């Protein structure tokens, strides 16, 4: 902590905690971005903490301290991907749409838009984790967590649709959750966008149309 002196008196300068927090957040952001580039370009096994640290201009020790190694990095990157491109997290924006909108078709078209927004980052990461977990058992809990958290979120969405009276009479909450879980799966992004060459707009429309046909 700095001080300034005048004669025998010394005045303490206030500690600038905001600057320290901003610096830590900048380092965290650089680390996640560097790790994401490395993982997607070179795969999980060949990516090292040392290489990520060098790219991010941080120490390897700081990465282990903050993230606990490669599995923790992947988990943090995936969580960041689910926030979406806008300052307000996608989950919060989706909740707002469901509270404000009364037209179920509009709700599901918005949902298709969120899937198209999040998938370019989240889907490749989920696919990478699932593939790498076959030979790296430390990733298996993350594979289960990704699938379970997505199903939990889709179940919440299905419950809101049911509470609003939007589901067809023959569609239960469980069935609606399964449908939404299916159409938000990273596998579908891989098939339609990466293999079939769908634009993100067309992909979002496909997801929305499929859910509308299946649920309402």
N, C-alpha and C positions, 0 to 999 in steps of 0.2 A: 504494500500500500504506500503510495507516494505521500510525502509531506513537504511543505515549504517552510523555510525557517527565516525568521527575522529577529536577530539578536538571540535571546534565549527562548523565545516563544516559537512553537511549531504548530501549524494548523493542519489537521488531517483533511485530505480530499475525500469526498464521498466515494465509496466503492461502486464502480460501474458494473452492476450485475447484468444489466441488459446487454452490454457489449460482450460480456463473457458468454451469455446464453446464445447470442447471435453467432458468435464464433463457433461454439459447439454445434449448433444446428447446421452451419455451413459445412463443417467437417463431416457431420453425419450424412448430409445430402451428397457430398462428393463421394463418400464411401459407398453409399447405396447405388449411386449412378455408375461408379466404376465397377462394382461387383456385378450389377445387372449386365453391363456390356461384356464383361469377361465370361460370365456364366452362359449367356446366350450365344456368344461367338465360339467359345472353346469347350463348353460342356462343364459339368459339375466336377468330374474327377480331375481334369487337367488344370482347373483354376486353383491358384494358390492364394492364401492370405497375403503372402509377401508381394505378389504381383498386384493385388487389389490395393494394398497399402501404398505401393509406389505410384500407382495411377492416381490415387486420391490425395497423395502427399500427406499421409498420416502414418503413424507407427503401427506395426503389426500388433503390438501389445494393446494399443487403444482399441483396435477392432475386436480382439478377444475380450477385452473388458466390457465393451459396449454391446457386442452381439453374441459372444460365446462361440465364435467360429462360423464355419460355412453354413450349417443348418440354420443358425440364428439370423445370418445375413439373408438367406433365401426367404425365411419367414417374414422378415421386416420388409423386404422388397415387395413381396406379394401383398402384404397389408397396405403398403403405399400404393400399389397398382389399383387396389379396390377403391381408393379414394376418388379416382377419376381425374379429369383434367382441370376442373374448376376449383376455386378456393373452397367452396362448400362441398363436403364429401358426398359422393354419389348416393350413399345410403340415406343421408339426410334429405337430399333432393327428392329421392324416390318416395320417402315417407310423406313429404309435403304434397307431392302430386296425388298420392292416395288419399290424403285427408281433404284436399281441396276439390278434386275432380269427381263428378257424379256419373260420367259416361264411362262404362267399363272398357269400351273399345279404346277410348283415349288413354285410359290407365295402362292398358296392355301395349299400346303403341309407344307410350313413354317408356315402358319397361323394355321394349325392343331397342329403343334408342340407348338406354343405359347399357344393355348387353353389348351393343356395337361400340359404345364409348370405352368400356372397360376391357373388352376381350383382347385388343391388340397387345396389351401389356400382360394382363393376368393369364390369358390362355397359354401363351408360350412358356411362362414360368411354371404353371401347373403341369403342363406336359413334360417339361424338363424334370421336375421333381418326381413325377411318377415313373419316368424312365430310369432316372438315376437311382431311385429307391430299390430297384431290383438287385443292384450290387452294392448299395450303401445303406445298410439297415438303419442308420441314424436318421434317415429321411422318412422312414415309414410312418412315424407318428404325424409328420407334417402332411403326408398324403391323406391320412385319415381325417385330420383336422380340416383340410381344405374341402373335402367332400362333405363332411358333417356340417361345417359352418354354412356351406352353400345350401344344403338341404334345410337347415334350420331357418335361414333367411327366406327361402322359398315357401316354407310352411307359414311363416309370419305373413307373407304376401297373400298366400291363399286364404288364410283366416280373415284378412281384411276384405278380400273379395267376397267371401261368404257372408261376413257381417253386413256388407253393403247390399246383399241380395243380388249380386252380380253373376254368380255361378248358375249354370243350368241345373235343373232339378236332379239330373242323374249324375252330377259331378260332386263328389265328396271333397272335403278339404284335403284329405290324403291324396286323392287322385290329382287334384289341382296342383298340389305341391310337387308331385312326381312329374307332371307335365312341365311345370316351370323349371324344375331342376334339370330335366332333360334338355330343354331348349336354351338353357344358360351354360351348358356343359362346354368345356374347352375342346372336346372332341368335335363338336359341331362347327366351331370356328375353324379348326384344322381342316375339316372336310370341305366346307363351303368357301372359306376365304383363302386358305393357303393352298388347297388342292384345286378347287373349282374356279378360283379367281373372282369370287363375289367382291364387289365393292362393299365398304362398311355400311353405306346407306342401304344397299340391297339386302345385305345380311340382316340388319336391324329390322327391315320390313318383313323379311322371311320369318324371323322369330316372332314378330308381333302377329302376323297373319296366322301362323300355325297355332299360337296360343288362343287367339280369338276363336278360331274354328274348333278347338278342342274344349274350350272352357265355357263360352257364353253363347 
